[in-house]
Amino acid sequence: MYGWIWRHLPGNAWVKAVISLVLVLLVVFVLFQWVFPWAEPLLPFNDVTVNGGGNAG
């Protein structure tokens, strides 16, 4: 898949590297702005249960 993307990007290796970096940053931005906030309520990270009755040390 990555080879296919690399072959279809325009320019020489430096231009392809810059475009690839921009694409990666765009994907990370989209994930943090829309995908992760949408998925966060669906994940059980806030369902913390602490069983009492023991000493910590």
N, C-alpha and C positions, 0 to 999 in steps of 0.2 A: 504494500500500500504506500509506504513512504517513498519507495523508488518511483512509483507511478506519479506521485505528487511532484517529486523532484524533477522528473523528466518533463512535466507539463508546465513548470514555472518558466517565465521568460528570463533571458539574460544569461550572463556568465555565472561562474560559481559564486562570486561575491554578491551579485545581485540576488541570486537564488537564496543565499544564506540570510541576507537581510529580509527578504520577503518571508522566508520560513520563520525567522524570529518574530516578525510582525504578526504572522498567522498564529503562532504559539501564544503570544501575548493577548491577541484577540480572543482566543479560545479560553484562556485563563480568566480574562475580564468577564466574558459571558457566563462562565461557570460561577464566579463569585457574585455577579450582579443578579442573576436570575435563577440559575439551576439550583445552587446550594440553598438560597433562601426558600425556594419552593419545596425542596426535599427535607429541610430541617424539621418541620413539624411531623413528618412521617417517620423519623428515626427515633429510637428509644434512648437517646443520650441523656434526657432529663428524668428518666424513670429510675432514680437511684433509691435503693432500699438499703437501709442500715439496720442490721440485726443487733439489738442491744444485749446487755448482760455480761459483757466481758471487760477485762482490764486491758488498757492499752500498753502497759509496760510492766 
